[in-house]
Amino acid sequence: MAKKKKSRNSGKAKGGWKLYLLALIVLVGTVAVAWYWWDMRHWAPKEAIYPDQGVAVSERQGIIGFETVRALGGKFAYVEASRGSSGQDARFVRNLEAARRAGLQVGALHVFDPCEGADGQSANFALVVPRDPDLLPPVLLLDKTAGACETRVSDAAFESELMIFINQVELHVGKPVILKPSRELELRYRLTTRVERDLWLMRDRFLPDYAGRPWLLWSANAARATEASSEPIEWVVVQP
């Protein structure tokens, strides 16, 4: 018996169905990615789980509506004050005063430069940040290793200068500092196993676990889009 030939229309129908399915998959994928991107930009942990929330800001965000931060559930603001031995945030004083007027607790943050000595950095911090018992404990951002320094800095030298800085700043403010190490730096030096200070860890959306011990503060969204600023703001929560 002779075999029946498949019709061209049948082949075209199957081909069209496959193209339709492929287009549908691409569309669903595109929508999912767009939704995740939007959700991530606006996401913050639930206040029922983390009642104490706040922000970390600097001159990079420009003018910030701290009243809006408070309306969004923020209770505190950490304001960048100094960087290395000479960098100073141009909006530190204004941000500090504006956050206080909005009813937020405030604290200062220093960005540590592993290529520079402790004395110059602590002097720079003390020049910018007043002795004020109402300030929150100071934060030390450790986001760079010494790998990019022009002059080689050994691990021992890095840790020594860091401890000198910590001691000098704590003497100035009368409170222990909070360490804010990046994942890269912690994996490189394992500071949190040797320096006994409260920790501030960073990881978008998911709980950070790179320190090997409990954290006090968590940057849950490094770039949250809010009505408080035209630029994204780092959103932070406190361990309940």
Secondary structure, DSSP 8 states (H G I E B T S, - for coil): -------HHHHHHHHHHHHHHHHHHHHHHHHHHHHHHHHHHH----TTT---EEEEE-GGG-S--HHHHHHTTEEEEEEEEEETTTEE-TTHHHHHHHHHHTT-EEEEEEE--TTS-HHHHHHHHHHHS---TTS---EEEE---GGG-SS---HHHHHHHHHHHHHHHHHHHSS--EEEE-HHHHHHH-GGGT--SEEEEE-SSS---TTSS--SEEEEEEEE--TT-SS-EEEEEE--
